[in-house]
């Protein structure tokens, strides 16, 4: 059985290294016992080296929340994929809606995705519409977002791609998208991928859902939403809630 993937996006939390270590330790304790779940934790850059030191590779992976697309040079404040790879980071969230809100474009997303593929790393490519109405315009929007974000990517690299479908209106909201709608959207996303790369590549690309996931709704999202994993924001920095979520979705 394909393992379910749970990605925790810590965003700009917590505010001390001590807290970060404590949270990570509590997640690790649960992750060690999971049979059918791959856990990826994406802390702020500054905590990555310390957390990598406390981890054993098979229990839990560490990801980052962004990169700059150049490898090195005069780019003040930026961190490259090359630097993260050197540390042992294998996953990077790209194109999160909060970064898009700060000016990230499909064009820069495409360059970042390509930079990761060239190093054999896995982008967790975030896509999602801001609004949804009866006209179905969100479908066209999503199709364009996927095509533009992957416009530099050839078939040979696509095996490393992870897609996180996060309707922007559900991020930070009280309620997640209805699982039936998540199911429809995951089919739509795969259809776009089939048209771009072919059936085999499309079905083997993990499609995650993100937006107001917590330990209470996670299992239903898996069972009715038919997705491969979850991208979790707030609940991933709540050690009790995240532990409950991991245990709940670990089906054998
Ligand atoms: C996110 O920011 O990617 C996210 C899914 O947040 P939350 O789970 O808090 O809605």
Boltz pocket constraint, residues with backbone or C-beta under 6 A from the ligand:
constraints:
  - pocket:
      binder: B
      contacts: [[A, 9], [A, 166], [A, 170], [A, 171], [A, 172], [A, 173], [A, 210], [A, 211], [A, 212], [A, 213], [A, 231], [A, 232], [A, 233], [A, 234], [A, 235]]
      max_distance: 6.0
